[in-house]
Amino acid sequence: MNERMVEMLDKVHKDLVLLANEVEDAIYKAVQALETQNKEQAKQVRKSDKNINFHEVKIEKQIFELMALQQPVATDLRFMVSALKMNNDLERIGDHAKSISKIAVKLSREPLLEPVNDVTSLAKIVRGMLRDSVQSFINRDTQLARNVRQRDKNIDKLNKKFHKLIYKKLKEKPDKIKQGFALINVAQHLERIADLAKNISEDVVFMQEAKIIRYGIDKQKKN
């Protein structure tokens, strides 16, 4: 592998990690803005999405340049494909954070239902999944990647439990129906973020082992 290609691969790797940190911070601030009803912080998250989009496009261009000019071998090509997909998933996670921040703005002037605390707890678990999926990418750790994938099932269960809690609360306070469905929407955004974190973990397995494990598929791919 030539020196130029090593430098470019390293740059993509570092930029993806920086983008992941930026995206995780957006999730944290969006949910915190909802919980504390901080309208200005929610607006800042919406503005930061433009920066996330900019970095996503920049990384994509770097990967395409690598593919076009450097003639990568199978291992490096798998890294590029995985990095390209991860880059796209991170940008989509940023979109979900922005959507949560929009809901936070709408709910910033009315008393919140108690289940908002459950949203905060759910968000903490989801952020942990994202962090670990990125860590598995950094360390090329397929065991951690598979662990993240398994945790997605728990998020689905927690989301369903949250839905039931909201419906129960709305029976007591039917005047809060708009807020209740807004909070359900937040939980759904968090569930989708968890799905995207799972996608990243699956791509790490592909990158390292040349195995596709989506949808229960686990087939060995030849270089």
C-alpha positions in Angstrom: 0.0 0.0 0.0 1.5 3.4 -1.0 2.0 6.2 1.5 -0.7 8.4 -0.1 -3.3 5.8 0.3 -2.4 5.1 4.0 -2.8 8.9 4.7 -6.1 9.0 2.9 -7.5 6.0 4.7 -6.3 7.4 8.0 -8.0 10.7 7.2 -11.3 9.0 6.4 -11.1 7.0 9.7 -10.4 10.1 11.8 -13.1 12.2 10.1 -15.7 9.5 10.6 -14.9 9.4 14.3 -15.2 13.2 14.6 -18.5 13.1 12.8 -19.8 10.3 15.1 -18.8 12.4 18.1 -20.6 15.4 16.7 -23.8 13.3 16.0 -23.8 11.8 19.5 -23.5 15.3 20.9 -26.5 16.4 18.8 -28.6 13.6 20.2 -27.6 14.4 23.8 -28.3 18.1 23.4 -31.6 17.6 21.6 -33.0 15.3 24.3 -31.6 17.5 27.0 -33.3 20.5 25.4 -36.6 18.6 25.5 -36.2 17.6 29.1 -35.2 21.1 30.3 -37.4 22.9 27.8 -34.5 24.9 26.6 -35.8 26.3 23.4 -32.5 28.0 22.4 -30.5 24.8 22.8 -33.0 23.0 20.7 -32.5 25.6 18.0 -28.7 25.2 18.2 -29.1 21.5 17.5 -31.1 22.3 14.4 -28.4 24.7 13.2 -25.6 22.2 13.9 -27.3 19.8 11.4 -25.9 21.8 8.5 -22.4 21.2 9.8 -23.1 17.5 10.0 -24.3 17.5 6.4 -21.2 19.3 5.3 -18.9 16.8 6.9 -20.9 13.9 5.5 -20.5 15.2 2.0 -16.8 15.9 2.6 -16.1 12.3 3.8 -18.1 10.9 0.9 -15.9 12.7 -1.6 -12.8 11.4 0.2 -14.0 7.8 -0.1 -15.0 8.2 -3.7 -11.5 9.6 -4.5 -9.9 6.6 -2.7 -12.0 4.2 -4.7 -11.3 5.9 -8.0 -7.6 6.7 -7.7 -6.0 4.2 -5.4 -7.1 0.8 -6.7 -7.7 -0.7 -3.2 -7.3 -4.4 -2.5 -10.2 -6.4 -1.0 -9.6 -5.5 2.7 -9.3 -1.8 2.0 -12.3 -1.9 -0.3 -14.4 -3.4 2.4 -13.3 -0.6 4.7 -14.3 2.0 2.1 -17.7 0.4 1.5 -18.3 0.2 5.3 -17.1 3.7 5.8 -19.4 5.0 3.1 -22.4 3.3 4.7 -21.4 4.4 8.2 -21.0 8.0 6.9 -24.6 7.9 5.5 -26.0 6.4 8.7 -24.4 9.0 10.8 -25.9 11.8 8.7 -29.3 10.1 9.1 -28.8 10.0 12.9 -28.1 13.7 12.8 -31.4 14.2 11.0 -33.2 12.3 13.8 -31.5 14.5 16.4 -32.7 17.6 14.4 -36.3 16.2 14.4 -36.2 15.7 18.1 -35.0 19.3 18.6 -37.9 20.5 16.5 -40.3 18.7 18.9 -38.4 20.2 21.8 -39.1 23.7 20.5 -42.8 22.9 20.1 -43.1 21.6 23.7 -40.9 24.2 25.4 -43.8 26.2 26.7 -46.1 23.6 28.3 -45.7 21.4 31.4 -44.4 18.0 30.3 -45.9 14.6 31.1 -43.9 12.5 33.5 -42.9 9.9 30.9 -40.4 12.5 29.5 -38.0 11.0 32.0 -38.3 7.6 30.3 -37.4 9.3 27.0 -34.2 10.6 28.7 -33.4 7.1 29.9 -34.1 5.6 26.4 -31.8 8.2 24.8 -29.0 7.3 27.2 -29.1 3.7 26.2 -29.3 4.6 22.5 -26.3 6.9 22.8 -24.4 4.1 24.4 -25.2 1.8 21.4 -24.0 4.5 19.0 -20.8 5.1 21.0 -20.1 1.3 21.2 -20.8 0.8 17.5 -18.3 3.6 16.7 -15.8 2.1 19.2 -16.1 -1.2 17.5 -15.2 0.5 14.2 -12.2 2.3 15.8 -10.9 -0.9 17.3 -12.1 -3.2 14.6 -13.8 -5.2 17.4 -16.4 -7.5 15.9 -17.4 -9.0 19.3 -18.4 -5.5 20.5 -20.2 -4.9 17.2 -22.2 -8.1 17.6 -23.1 -7.0 21.2 -24.4 -3.7 19.9 -26.5 -5.6 17.4 -28.1 -7.7 20.1 -28.9 -4.7 22.3 -31.2 -3.3 19.6 -33.9 -5.9 20.6 -34.0 -4.3 24.0 -34.6 -0.9 22.5 -37.6 -2.2 20.6 -39.1 -3.6 23.9 -38.5 -0.4 25.8 -40.1 1.6 23.0 -43.3 -0.5 23.1 -43.3 -0.2 26.9 -43.1 3.6 26.5 -46.0 3.7 24.1 -48.2 1.9 26.6 -47.1 4.3 29.3 -48.1 7.3 27.2 -51.4 5.8 26.3 -52.1 5.1 30.0 -51.2 8.7 30.9 -53.4 10.1 28.1 -56.4 8.4 29.6 -55.8 10.4 32.7 -55.0 13.6 30.8 -56.8 13.6 27.4 -56.0 17.3 27.0 -52.4 16.3 26.5 -53.0 14.1 23.5 -50.8 16.3 21.1 -47.9 16.2 23.6 -48.3 12.5 24.2 -48.0 11.7 20.5 -45.1 14.1 20.2 -43.3 12.2 22.9 -44.1 8.9 21.1 -42.6 10.5 18.0 -39.4 11.3 20.0 -39.2 7.7 21.2 -39.6 6.5 17.6 -36.7 8.7 16.4 -34.6 7.2 19.2 -35.5 3.7 18.1 -34.5 4.5 14.5 -31.2 5.9 15.8 -30.7 2.5 17.5 -31.4 0.8 14.2 -28.7 2.9 12.5 -26.2 2.1 15.3 -27.0 -1.5 14.7 -26.3 -1.0 11.0 -22.9 0.5 11.8 -22.1 -2.6 13.9 -23.1 -4.9 11.1 -20.8 -3.1 8.7 -17.9 -3.5 11.1 -18.4 -7.2 11.0 -18.5 -7.1 7.2 -15.4 -4.9 7.2 -13.4 -7.3 9.4 -14.8 -10.7 8.5 -16.3 -10.2 5.0 -19.6 -11.5 6.5 -23.0 -10.1 5.8 -25.1 -10.5 9.0 -28.1 -8.3 8.2 -31.5 -10.0 8.4 -30.0 -13.1 10.0 -27.8 -13.6 7.0 -24.3 -14.8 7.9 -22.5 -15.9 4.7 -18.8 -16.0 4.2 -17.7 -13.7 1.3 -14.6 -14.4 -0.6 -12.0 -11.7 -1.2 
